[in-house]
Amino acid sequence: MRVYAGVEEQYGQYENAAILLQSIPYDGTSTWGKGADNGFEAFLEASENMEIYDIETDSEVFTQGVHILPAITENQSPETMFEAVYTKTKELLETGKFLTFFGGEHSVSIGVIKAFNEKHKNLTVLQFDAHADLRKEYHNSAYNHACALHYASQNTNLIQVGIRSMDTCEKQYLNTSKCFFAHNLRKNEIWEEEALSLITDNVYITIDLDVFDPSIMPATGTPEPGGLDWYTMLEFLRKVFEQKNVVGFDIVELAPMKDNKAPTFLVAKLYYKMLSYKFCL
């Protein structure tokens, strides 16, 4: 049994774990940079080489227990992948454990979000992303990575942060009062408070790693200039976890780079920080 962060086996056993980690290494619809199907293995390796004491929260959240589930490997088509992820997530939601997901490309989030929305009333989906991902259909599929948040836009309280790239066809699905474009963040000193005021009590977080500036996160399929920095991200995430009930989250679009492990280590720290905020604040 592989244990998250290389800790003692007891913390990885299902019966001892408060947290489940589900990988979905699907990269079937990405249209430029490939490699997100290799992200989870690189993330685990980085996590095994990470200090497991978190200074900010004065905690070791791994003691809550993180169980790594068998990967969802369905990849026959975007539609069959969606069905497999949706069905498995509904099953996992009955366990009562805190659910975390790791891509793969962003299309893996569609089935997860649908299952969470059916479980939790008045769900907010908080999207961190460079791209709006609001297309109703792309390349003859509603389950393309460019459509990752269309379902959420129509069925949940979708809040978008960091957006700086989109197509004109997406404007009809964009709620500008709930979209915090990247170019406005540095000019708006109260954007965090504004965003928090729009979030309902129950919130699911989906993080496309291209939300970060490519100077610190080049290891993703479609990097865009002008993204968030590390501490801007953490400061807002902490407030979300402190003030709202985060019911689950996913991290997607890590395409690891052979000769630069720093971006992958960033992702390992991000995942651990989010668990620390959930369980140790």
C-alpha positions, 0 to 999 in steps of 0.5 A: 500500500502506498502511503501519502507523504511517505508517513507511517502506514497506519495513517494511510489505512482506510479505516483510520483516514478522515481524508480520501484522495482520488486520482483521475489521470484522464487527459483525453480532451486537452488541446495543447500541452499534454501530460496531465495524466502523469501529474498524480504520480509526480505529485505523490513523489513530491509529497514524499519529499515534503516537510510534514510540519506546517509552520503557519497552522502549527500542525501535522495534518497527515495525522488525520489520515489520508487514504489513496484510492485506486485511480479512476482510469476510464478513458474510452471517451469523455462521456464514459469518463464523466459517467465513471467519475460521477458514479464513483463520487456519489459512492464516495460521498456516502462514506462521510469522509472528506473527499479530495480529487487530483487530475488529470485535465479539468474535464474530470471535475464535471462529474465530481461537481454534479455529484456534490451538487446533488448532495449539498443544497445551495452549493457554491463552486469556487473556481480558480482558473486562467480560463473561463471553461464555460463552453456548452460544447467543444469538439463535439462533446459537453465533457471537454476540458473547455466545458469544465464549469458549464454545468456549474454555471447553470446549476450552482453558485459559481464564483470564478477567480483569476480568469484571464482567457476566454472565447466570446461564445462563453460570455452568455454563460458568464456572470460578471458580478461573480467573476474576479478577473485577474487583471482587476485583482491588484486594483481591487483591495477588497476583492477577497471580501467581495468574493467571500460575501458571494459564497454560500456556506457549503463550497466545493473548490476546483483549482486549475493550476494555470490560475497561478502565474507561469513564472511559478507554475509553468507545468500546465497544459495552457499557461497564461501570463498574469496569474496569481502568486503563491501568497495571494492564493493562500491568503484567500484560501485560508479565509474561505476555509475559516469562514465557509464549510469546504465540502471537498476540492480538486486540483487539476492540470499538473503536467510535470516537467522533467527538468524542473520539479519546483512547480510539482513541489508547489502543488504538493505544498498547495494540497497539504496547505488546503488540508491544514486549513480544513482540519487545523485552523 
